[in-house]
Amino acid sequence: MNNSQQRGASERSQVRRAELIATGRKLFADTSYDALSMDDIAKQAGVAKGLIYYYFKSKRGYYLAIVEDSVAELVARAAGEPDLPNAERVRRTIDGYLYYAEHHQAAYRTIVTGGVGSDAEVLAIRDAVREELVATIAEGAYGRRAVPPLARLALVGWLSGVEGTTLEWIGALAADTDADADAESAARQPDRDRLGVLLVRQLRATLTVIGEFVPECPPPPLPEDAFEPTGDLAPVTGSP
């Protein structure tokens, strides 16, 4: 096999692996880990069970690959565009984070809660995601990814609040899609833009407190409306 043929085979292999991960994300979104057998997965994927073992070695390996793929998408969405002004980048980071949670609810819950039985490897992946998101926020606020320990703890505390709020929000959204959900209940749930404004303002308060305790991390010198949504993040003013 020449180099061209090898590259072609490698590309086909990567495509097939990605297809299996995409199938697995859909399956694990609707069915618990324990309820899915490798036979079930192979049947739904339309492949021989041996092919899944070839790529992922085991059901657990398959599951971890799906989690890692979900994490990569979450981080990519939250990373935003590095060339944007800091305030806009922070807005986009939070909006990307909420977009992912809204559209991939099962995957988001797995990432944040640690997966099957608080799986140690999934928890390690979750911790890595938190570190990346904290570093992204720090870079947007201060222009650098590394900050003093007290400032980092404050940002971790804010992010933990974001996780809890987001879990509550997507849980309410899921409940509102049930047949028994009434219109009044659905109307009470904020949309992504409105929730994003709330979280950004909470972040601004956190940055202010960090500046009081950590003089080398003063709040970013931003105009009064710097954290107001603009463009595709429409303003949310007036009565709720």
ZADO-1210 file (C-alpha; in nm, 4 decimals, padded with zeros to 6 digits):
<atoms>
<atom x="00.0000" y="00.0000" z="00.0000" code="MET" pos="1"/>
<atom x="00.1503" y="00.3343" z="-00.1042" code="ASN" pos="2"/>
<atom x="00.1360" y="00.6561" z="00.0977" code="ASN" pos="3"/>
<atom x="-00.1726" y="00.7852" z="-00.0830" code="SER" pos="4"/>
<atom x="-00.3598" y="00.4641" z="-00.0150" code="GLN" pos="5"/>
<atom x="-00.2537" y="00.4719" z="00.3494" code="GLN" pos="6"/>
<atom x="-00.3792" y="00.8288" z="00.3883" code="ARG" pos="7"/>
<atom x="-00.7084" y="00.7336" z="00.2270" code="GLY" pos="8"/>
<atom x="-00.7521" y="00.4360" z="00.4588" code="ALA" pos="9"/>
<atom x="-00.6672" y="00.6507" z="00.7611" code="SER" pos="10"/>
<atom x="-00.9188" y="00.9157" z="00.6604" code="GLU" pos="11"/>
<atom x="-01.1919" y="00.6556" z="00.6113" code="ARG" pos="12"/>
<atom x="-01.1078" y="00.5098" z="00.9515" code="SER" pos="13"/>
<atom x="-01.1375" y="00.8515" z="01.1155" code="GLN" pos="14"/>
<atom x="-01.4697" y="00.9132" z="00.9450" code="VAL" pos="15"/>
<atom x="-01.6080" y="00.5772" z="01.0575" code="ARG" pos="16"/>
<atom x="-01.4891" y="00.6390" z="01.4150" code="ARG" pos="17"/>
<atom x="-01.6548" y="00.9815" z="01.4147" code="ALA" pos="18"/>
<atom x="-01.9775" y="00.8269" z="01.2844" code="GLU" pos="19"/>
<atom x="-01.9773" y="00.5708" z="01.5654" code="LEU" pos="20"/>
<atom x="-01.9222" y="00.8455" z="01.8242" code="ILE" pos="21"/>
<atom x="-02.2079" y="01.0508" z="01.6773" code="ALA" pos="22"/>
<atom x="-02.4344" y="00.7450" z="01.6988" code="THR" pos="23"/>
<atom x="-02.3250" y="00.6795" z="02.0555" code="GLY" pos="24"/>
<atom x="-02.4004" y="01.0362" z="02.1602" code="ARG" pos="25"/>
<atom x="-02.7580" y="00.9941" z="02.0396" code="LYS" pos="26"/>
<atom x="-02.7963" y="00.6551" z="02.2062" code="LEU" pos="27"/>
<atom x="-02.6586" y="00.7586" z="02.5446" code="PHE" pos="28"/>
<atom x="-02.8697" y="01.0744" z="02.5344" code="ALA" pos="29"/>
<atom x="-03.1860" y="00.8621" z="02.5397" code="ASP" pos="30"/>
<atom x="-03.0766" y="00.5489" z="02.7267" code="THR" pos="31"/>
<atom x="-02.8725" y="00.4944" z="03.0426" code="SER" pos="32"/>
<atom x="-02.5238" y="00.3444" z="03.0221" code="TYR" pos="33"/>
<atom x="-02.6237" y="00.0218" z="03.1998" code="ASP" pos="34"/>
<atom x="-02.9319" y="-00.0273" z="02.9828" code="ALA" pos="35"/>
<atom x="-02.7299" y="-00.0305" z="02.6590" code="LEU" pos="36"/>
<atom x="-02.5454" y="-00.3442" z="02.5583" code="SER" pos="37"/>
<atom x="-02.2796" y="-00.3616" z="02.2898" code="MET" pos="38"/>
<atom x="-02.5247" y="-00.5682" z="02.0846" code="ASP" pos="39"/>
<atom x="-02.7797" y="-00.2868" z="02.1102" code="ASP" pos="40"/>
<atom x="-02.5199" y="-00.0289" z="02.0115" code="ILE" pos="41"/>
<atom x="-02.4002" y="-00.2318" z="01.7122" code="ALA" pos="42"/>
<atom x="-02.7582" y="-00.2864" z="01.5946" code="LYS" pos="43"/>
<atom x="-02.8422" y="00.0846" z="01.6173" code="GLN" pos="44"/>
<atom x="-02.5166" y="00.1780" z="01.4457" code="ALA" pos="45"/>
<atom x="-02.5747" y="-00.0779" z="01.1723" code="GLY" pos="46"/>
<atom x="-02.2304" y="-00.2340" z="01.2145" code="VAL" pos="47"/>
<atom x="-02.0789" y="-00.5528" z="01.3472" code="ALA" pos="48"/>
<atom x="-02.0059" y="-00.5481" z="01.7183" code="LYS" pos="49"/>
<atom x="-01.6439" y="-00.6311" z="01.6470" code="GLY" pos="50"/>
<atom x="-01.6005" y="-00.2996" z="01.4666" code="LEU" pos="51"/>
<atom x="-01.6867" y="-00.1077" z="01.7848" code="ILE" pos="52"/>
<atom x="-01.4366" y="-00.3192" z="01.9797" code="TYR" pos="53"/>
<atom x="-01.1791" y="-00.2522" z="01.7089" code="TYR" pos="54"/>
<atom x="-01.2044" y="00.1244" z="01.7517" code="TYR" pos="55"/>
<atom x="-01.2789" y="00.1535" z="02.1251" code="PHE" pos="56"/>
<atom x="-01.1699" y="-00.1788" z="02.2850" code="LYS" pos="57"/>
<atom x="-01.4697" y="-00.1907" z="02.5226" code="SER" pos="58"/>
<atom x="-01.8058" y="-00.0369" z="02.6041" code="LYS" pos="59"/>
<atom x="-01.6348" y="00.1801" z="02.8645" code="ARG" pos="60"/>
<atom x="-01.3768" y="00.2941" z="02.6085" code="GLY" pos="61"/>
<atom x="-01.6591" y="00.3796" z="02.3714" code="TYR" pos="62"/>
<atom x="-01.8396" y="00.5778" z="02.6419" code="TYR" pos="63"/>
<atom x="-01.5257" y="00.7704" z="02.7374" code="LEU" pos="64"/>
<atom x="-01.4599" y="00.8551" z="02.3723" code="ALA" pos="65"/>
<atom x="-01.8127" y="00.9948" z="02.3488" code="ILE" pos="66"/>
<atom x="-01.7605" y="01.2040" z="02.6636" code="VAL" pos="67"/>
<atom x="-01.4273" y="01.3355" z="02.5332" code="GLU" pos="68"/>
<atom x="-01.5900" y="01.4266" z="02.2011" code="ASP" pos="69"/>
<atom x="-01.8677" y="01.6102" z="02.3843" code="SER" pos="70"/>
<atom x="-01.6122" y="01.7936" z="02.5973" code="VAL" pos="71"/>
<atom x="-01.4163" y="01.9024" z="02.2904" code="ALA" pos="72"/>
<atom x="-01.7315" y="02.0519" z="02.1395" code="GLU" pos="73"/>
<atom x="-01.8234" y="02.2294" z="02.4641" code="LEU" pos="74"/>
<atom x="-01.4762" y="02.3809" z="02.4995" code="VAL" pos="75"/>
<atom x="-01.4702" y="02.4840" z="02.1328" code="ALA" pos="76"/>
<atom x="-01.8051" y="02.6590" z="02.1639" code="ARG" pos="77"/>
<atom x="-01.7066" y="02.8309" z="02.4881" code="ALA" pos="78"/>
<atom x="-01.3658" y="02.9393" z="02.3597" code="ALA" pos="79"/>
<atom x="-01.5255" y="03.2020" z="02.1390" code="GLY" pos="80"/>
<atom x="-01.3178" y="03.4082" z="01.8995" code="GLU" pos="81"/>
<atom x="-00.9817" y="03.5178" z="02.0453" code="PRO" pos="82"/>
<atom x="-00.9607" y="03.8263" z="01.8217" code="ASP" pos="83"/>
<atom x="-01.2747" y="03.9838" z="01.9686" code="LEU" pos="84"/>
<atom x="-01.2540" y="04.2590" z="02.2338" code="PRO" pos="85"/>
<atom x="-01.2370" y="04.1128" z="02.5851" code="ASN" pos="86"/>
<atom x="-01.5923" y="04.2037" z="02.6908" code="ALA" pos="87"/>
<atom x="-01.7404" y="04.0617" z="02.3706" code="GLU" pos="88"/>
<atom x="-01.5304" y="03.7473" z="02.4044" code="ARG" pos="89"/>
<atom x="-01.6614" y="03.6919" z="02.7580" code="VAL" pos="90"/>
<atom x="-02.0174" y="03.7320" z="02.6304" code="ARG" pos="91"/>
<atom x="-01.9568" y="03.4845" z="02.3493" code="ARG" pos="92"/>
<atom x="-01.7934" y="03.2372" z="02.5870" code="THR" pos="93"/>
<atom x="-02.0991" y="03.2288" z="02.8121" code="ILE" pos="94"/>
<atom x="-02.3415" y="03.2191" z="02.5214" code="ASP" pos="95"/>
<atom x="-02.1495" y="02.9321" z="02.3594" code="GLY" pos="96"/>
<atom x="-02.1509" y="02.7442" z="02.6897" code="TYR" pos="97"/>
<atom x="-02.5272" y="02.7837" z="02.7301" code="LEU" pos="98"/>
<atom x="-02.5897" y="02.6981" z="02.3651" code="TYR" pos="99"/>
<atom x="-02.4087" y="02.3697" z="02.4092" code="TYR" pos="100"/>
<atom x="-02.5994" y="02.2858" z="02.7296" code="ALA" pos="101"/>
<atom x="-02.9338" y="02.3719" z="02.5693" code="GLU" pos="102"/>
<atom x="-02.8787" y="02.1619" z="02.2577" code="HIS" pos="103"/>
<atom x="-02.6854" y="01.8701" z="02.4134" code="HIS" pos="104"/>
<atom x="-02.8541" y="01.8310" z="02.7495" code="GLN" pos="105"/>
<atom x="-02.7634" y="01.4693" z="02.8209" code="ALA" pos="106"/>
<atom x="-02.3988" y="01.5225" z="02.7261" code="ALA" pos="107"/>
<atom x="-02.3817" y="01.8382" z="02.9375" code="TYR" pos="108"/>
<atom x="-02.5202" y="01.6554" z="03.2429" code="ARG" pos="109"/>
<atom x="-02.2645" y="01.3789" z="03.1944" code="THR" pos="110"/>
<atom x="-01.9769" y="01.6266" z="03.1754" code="ILE" pos="111"/>
<atom x="-02.0831" y="01.8318" z="03.4779" code="VAL" pos="112"/>
<atom x="-02.1991" y="01.5523" z="03.7089" code="THR" pos="113"/>
<atom x="-01.9228" y="01.3054" z="03.6317" code="GLY" pos="114"/>
<atom x="-02.1120" y="01.0471" z="03.4314" code="GLY" pos="115"/>
<atom x="-02.1861" y="00.6915" z="03.5345" code="VAL" pos="116"/>
<atom x="-02.1619" y="00.6550" z="03.9108" code="GLY" pos="117"/>
<atom x="-01.9281" y="00.9534" z="03.9371" code="SER" pos="118"/>
<atom x="-01.6766" y="00.7780" z="03.7133" code="ASP" pos="119"/>
<atom x="-01.3236" y="00.8841" z="03.8105" code="ALA" pos="120"/>
<atom x="-01.2063" y="00.9201" z="03.4512" code="GLU" pos="121"/>
<atom x="-01.5105" y="01.1267" z="03.3556" code="VAL" pos="122"/>
<atom x="-01.4561" y="01.3411" z="03.6656" code="LEU" pos="123"/>
<atom x="-01.0965" y="01.3989" z="03.5528" code="ALA" pos="124"/>
<atom x="-01.2266" y="01.5077" z="03.2113" code="ILE" pos="125"/>
<atom x="-01.4766" y="01.7392" z="03.3813" code="ARG" pos="126"/>
<atom x="-01.2022" y="01.8948" z="03.5944" code="ASP" pos="127"/>
<atom x="-00.9943" y="01.9579" z="03.2831" code="ALA" pos="128"/>
<atom x="-01.2942" y="02.1309" z="03.1237" code="VAL" pos="129"/>
<atom x="-01.3348" y="02.3525" z="03.4295" code="ARG" pos="130"/>
<atom x="-00.9696" y="02.4501" z="03.4204" code="GLU" pos="131"/>
<atom x="-00.9958" y="02.5399" z="03.0520" code="GLU" pos="132"/>
<atom x="-01.3114" y="02.7444" z="03.1025" code="LEU" pos="133"/>
<atom x="-01.1658" y="02.9304" z="03.4021" code="VAL" pos="134"/>
<atom x="-00.8532" y="03.0055" z="03.1988" code="ALA" pos="135"/>
<atom x="-01.0679" y="03.1276" z="02.9083" code="THR" pos="136"/>
<atom x="-01.2627" y="03.3643" z="03.1356" code="ILE" pos="137"/>
<atom x="-00.9402" y="03.4878" z="03.2976" code="ALA" pos="138"/>
<atom x="-00.7896" y="03.5569" z="02.9582" code="GLU" pos="139"/>
<atom x="-01.0976" y="03.7498" z="02.8524" code="GLY" pos="140"/>
<atom x="-01.1026" y="03.9523" z="03.1750" code="ALA" pos="141"/>
<atom x="-00.7323" y="04.0044" z="03.2415" code="TYR" pos="142"/>
<atom x="-00.5552" y="03.9197" z="02.9173" code="GLY" pos="143"/>
<atom x="-00.3800" y="03.6204" z="03.0735" code="ARG" pos="144"/>
<atom x="-00.4832" y="03.2641" z="03.1525" code="ARG" pos="145"/>
<atom x="-00.2956" y="03.2246" z="03.4825" code="ALA" pos="146"/>
<atom x="-00.4184" y="03.4255" z="03.7821" code="VAL" pos="147"/>
<atom x="-00.3326" y="03.4226" z="04.1563" code="PRO" pos="148"/>
<atom x="-00.4894" y="03.1427" z="04.3635" code="PRO" pos="149"/>
<atom x="-00.7520" y="03.3609" z="04.5329" code="LEU" pos="150"/>
<atom x="-00.8669" y="03.5038" z="04.2008" code="ALA" pos="151"/>
<atom x="-00.8812" y="03.1540" z="04.0545" code="ARG" pos="152"/>
<atom x="-01.0904" y="03.0292" z="04.3477" code="LEU" pos="153"/>
<atom x="-01.3357" y="03.3127" z="04.2955" code="ALA" pos="154"/>
<atom x="-01.3680" y="03.2266" z="03.9256" code="LEU" pos="155"/>
<atom x="-01.4117" y="02.8567" z="04.0091" code="VAL" pos="156"/>
<atom x="-01.6862" y="02.9538" z="04.2538" code="GLY" pos="157"/>
<atom x="-01.8605" y="03.1566" z="03.9844" code="TRP" pos="158"/>
<atom x="-01.8275" y="02.8690" z="03.7356" code="LEU" pos="159"/>
<atom x="-01.9703" y="02.6223" z="03.9898" code="SER" pos="160"/>
<atom x="-02.2704" y="02.8505" z="04.0218" code="GLY" pos="161"/>
<atom x="-02.2999" y="02.8593" z="03.6425" code="VAL" pos="162"/>
<atom x="-02.3011" y="02.4780" z="03.6320" code="GLU" pos="163"/>
<atom x="-02.5738" y="02.4517" z="03.8953" code="GLY" pos="164"/>
<atom x="-02.7840" y="02.7222" z="03.7306" code="THR" pos="165"/>
<atom x="-02.7446" y="02.5632" z="03.3878" code="THR" pos="166"/>
<atom x="-02.8409" y="02.2177" z="03.5152" code="LEU" pos="167"/>
<atom x="-03.1532" y="02.3646" z="03.6748" code="GLU" pos="168"/>
<atom x="-03.2341" y="02.5555" z="03.3571" code="TRP" pos="169"/>
<atom x="-03.2040" y="02.2641" z="03.1150" code="ILE" pos="170"/>
<atom x="-03.3997" y="02.0469" z="03.3580" code="GLY" pos="171"/>
<atom x="-03.6821" y="02.3007" z="03.3496" code="ALA" pos="172"/>
<atom x="-03.6613" y="02.3226" z="02.9709" code="LEU" pos="173"/>
<atom x="-03.6907" y="01.9451" z="02.9450" code="ALA" pos="174"/>
<atom x="-03.9886" y="01.9445" z="03.1796" code="ALA" pos="175"/>
<atom x="-04.1577" y="02.2141" z="02.9726" code="ASP" pos="176"/>
<atom x="-04.1471" y="01.9903" z="02.6651" code="THR" pos="177"/>
<atom x="-04.3523" y="01.7215" z="02.8402" code="ASP" pos="178"/>
<atom x="-04.7122" y="01.6851" z="02.7348" code="ALA" pos="179"/>
<atom x="-04.8340" y="01.7899" z="03.0801" code="ASP" pos="180"/>
<atom x="-04.6381" y="02.1169" z="03.0864" code="ALA" pos="181"/>
<atom x="-04.8674" y="02.4186" z="03.0729" code="ASP" pos="182"/>
<atom x="-04.8070" y="02.7407" z="02.8822" code="ALA" pos="183"/>
<atom x="-04.7648" y="02.9442" z="03.1987" code="GLU" pos="184"/>
<atom x="-04.4812" y="02.7203" z="03.3202" code="SER" pos="185"/>
<atom x="-04.3046" y="02.7404" z="02.9847" code="ALA" pos="186"/>
<atom x="-04.3333" y="03.1182" z="02.9794" code="ALA" pos="187"/>
<atom x="-04.1513" y="03.1432" z="03.3108" code="ARG" pos="188"/>
<atom x="-03.8321" y="02.9895" z="03.1762" code="GLN" pos="189"/>
<atom x="-03.5748" y="03.2445" z="03.0541" code="PRO" pos="190"/>
<atom x="-03.4330" y="03.2012" z="02.7080" code="ASP" pos="191"/>
<atom x="-03.0600" y="03.1591" z="02.6524" code="ARG" pos="192"/>
<atom x="-02.9963" y="03.5289" z="02.5923" code="ASP" pos="193"/>
<atom x="-03.1669" y="03.6385" z="02.9118" code="ARG" pos="194"/>
<atom x="-02.9919" y="03.3763" z="03.1230" code="LEU" pos="195"/>
<atom x="-02.6619" y="03.4736" z="02.9621" code="GLY" pos="196"/>
<atom x="-02.7112" y="03.8349" z="03.0713" code="VAL" pos="197"/>
<atom x="-02.7723" y="03.7192" z="03.4280" code="LEU" pos="198"/>
<atom x="-02.4553" y="03.5066" z="03.4339" code="LEU" pos="199"/>
<atom x="-02.2434" y="03.7796" z="03.2780" code="VAL" pos="200"/>
<atom x="-02.3590" y="04.0322" z="03.5348" code="ARG" pos="201"/>
<atom x="-02.2788" y="03.7860" z="03.8105" code="GLN" pos="202"/>
<atom x="-01.9347" y="03.7510" z="03.6583" code="LEU" pos="203"/>
<atom x="-01.8893" y="04.1284" z="03.6595" code="ARG" pos="204"/>
<atom x="-01.9722" y="04.1286" z="04.0324" code="ALA" pos="205"/>
<atom x="-01.7209" y="03.8476" z="04.0878" code="THR" pos="206"/>
<atom x="-01.4503" y="04.0391" z="03.9011" code="LEU" pos="207"/>
<atom x="-01.5193" y="04.3440" z="04.1181" code="THR" pos="208"/>
<atom x="-01.4781" y="04.1397" z="04.4364" code="VAL" pos="209"/>
<atom x="-01.1595" y="03.9809" z="04.3011" code="ILE" pos="210"/>
<atom x="-01.0198" y="04.3296" z="04.2478" code="GLY" pos="211"/>
<atom x="-01.0873" y="04.4147" z="04.6128" code="GLU" pos="212"/>
<atom x="-00.9030" y="04.1074" z="04.7417" code="PHE" pos="213"/>
<atom x="-00.6370" y="04.0720" z="04.4718" code="VAL" pos="214"/>
<atom x="-00.5011" y="04.4171" z="04.3763" code="PRO" pos="215"/>
<atom x="-00.2995" y="04.2757" z="04.0881" code="GLU" pos="216"/>
<atom x="-00.6284" y="04.1659" z="03.9267" code="CYS" pos="217"/>
<atom x="-00.8302" y="04.4864" z="03.9039" code="PRO" pos="218"/>
<atom x="-01.1675" y="04.4699" z="03.7298" code="PRO" pos="219"/>
<atom x="-01.1263" y="04.5276" z="03.3560" code="PRO" pos="220"/>
<atom x="-01.1695" y="04.8962" z="03.2656" code="PRO" pos="221"/>
<atom x="-01.4889" y="04.8602" z="03.0689" code="LEU" pos="222"/>
<atom x="-01.7613" y="05.1075" z="02.9771" code="PRO" pos="223"/>
<atom x="-02.0830" y="05.0921" z="03.1771" code="GLU" pos="224"/>
<atom x="-02.2648" y="04.8958" z="02.9080" code="ASP" pos="225"/>
<atom x="-01.9760" y="04.6625" z="02.8299" code="ALA" pos="226"/>
<atom x="-02.1595" y="04.3565" z="02.9570" code="PHE" pos="227"/>
<atom x="-02.4882" y="04.4407" z="02.7908" code="GLU" pos="228"/>
<atom x="-02.5789" y="04.2051" z="02.5048" code="PRO" pos="229"/>
<atom x="-02.5396" y="04.3426" z="02.1568" code="THR" pos="230"/>
<atom x="-02.5879" y="04.2192" z="01.8041" code="GLY" pos="231"/>
<atom x="-02.7068" y="03.8593" z="01.8066" code="ASP" pos="232"/>
<atom x="-02.7462" y="03.8740" z="02.1856" code="LEU" pos="233"/>
<atom x="-03.0481" y="04.1029" z="02.1880" code="ALA" pos="234"/>
<atom x="-03.1049" y="04.3382" z="02.4861" code="PRO" pos="235"/>
<atom x="-03.3471" y="04.2186" z="02.7518" code="VAL" pos="236"/>
<atom x="-03.4932" y="04.5345" z="02.8958" code="THR" pos="237"/>
<atom x="-03.8367" y="04.6211" z="03.0205" code="GLY" pos="238"/>
<atom x="-04.0822" y="04.3986" z="03.2042" code="SER" pos="239"/>
<atom x="-04.0087" y="04.0254" z="03.2144" code="PRO" pos="240"/>
</atoms>
